[in-house]
Amino acid sequence: MPKRLTKSERGQLRVEIGTRLRALRKSSGFSRIELSDYLNLTVGHVGLIERGERGLTAEMLVNISILLNCSTDYLLTGREHCAFAGEGRHVSELDRLLNENSKQKLAEFIRTFTRHQRRLERANAEKSDDE
């Protein structure tokens, strides 16, 4: 069975995620106020997340990835760079254009796609280990 993260490792992971989030938010041209409005959080809570003092829920993670046009993998691990980080404002139009049902379907698609992507990466890593 794989080893679970220690309390210290969890704290470091939150800091790394928060650092990536802050960099992406800034490069996409969003303020903390805009991000907090989008996530329905206080500005202070967004600051806590960006400093690694609070974690993200799965729902927040998916919504951030949609807003900033970035994969959840990149936000969590830093292994994949956002293709259009500078064009995040265009993605925010989805919030106005999609109804709740469509947003839920999109979020589920992203979760499914991300799981599939991870499986492919693991399979490719195992294949290269065998070679």
URZI-V908649 format. One record per backbone hydrogen bond with DSSP energy under -1.0 kcal/mol. CO is the residue of the C=O (numbers start at 1). NH is the residue of the N-H. E is the energy in kcal/mol with one decimal. If there is no record, write none. Layout:
CO_NH_E ; CO_NH_E
This chain:
6_10_-2.5 ; 7_11_-2.1 ; 8_12_-2.3 ; 9_13_-2.4 ; 10_14_-2.3 ; 11_15_-1.9 ; 12_16_-2.4 ; 13_17_-2.7 ; 14_18_-2.6 ; 15_19_-2.5 ; 16_20_-2.3 ; 17_21_-2.8 ; 18_22_-2.6 ; 19_23_-2.2 ; 20_24_-2.7 ; 21_25_-2.9 ; 22_26_-2.5 ; 23_27_-2.6 ; 24_28_-1.7 ; 25_30_-2.5 ; 26_29_-1.3 ; 31_35_-2.2 ; 32_36_-2.8 ; 33_37_-2.4 ; 34_38_-2.3 ; 35_39_-2.3 ; 36_41_-2.6 ; 42_46_-1.9 ; 43_47_-2.2 ; 44_48_-2.2 ; 45_49_-2.2 ; 46_50_-2.8 ; 47_51_-1.7 ; 48_53_-2.7 ; 48_54_-1.1 ; 49_52_-1.3 ; 57_61_-2.4 ; 58_62_-2.4 ; 59_63_-2.5 ; 60_64_-2.9 ; 61_65_-2.3 ; 62_66_-2.1 ; 63_67_-2.6 ; 64_68_-3.0 ; 65_70_-2.4 ; 71_75_-1.7 ; 72_76_-2.5 ; 73_77_-3.3 ; 74_78_-1.5 ; 84_87_-2.3 ; 87_90_-1.3 ; 88_92_-1.3 ; 90_93_-1.1 ; 91_94_-2.1 ; 93_97_-2.2 ; 94_98_-2.8 ; 99_103_-2.3 ; 100_104_-2.4 ; 101_105_-2.3 ; 102_106_-2.5 ; 103_107_-2.6 ; 104_108_-2.4 ; 105_109_-2.4 ; 106_110_-2.5 ; 107_111_-2.3 ; 108_112_-2.7 ; 109_113_-3.1 ; 110_114_-2.7 ; 111_115_-2.4 ; 112_116_-2.5 ; 113_117_-2.8 ; 114_118_-2.3 ; 115_119_-2.3 ; 116_120_-2.5 ; 117_121_-2.3 ; 118_122_-2.6 ; 119_123_-2.7 ; 120_124_-2.7 ; 121_125_-2.3 ; 122_126_-2.7 ; 123_127_-2.4 ; 124_128_-2.4 ; 125_129_-1.9 ; 126_130_-1.7
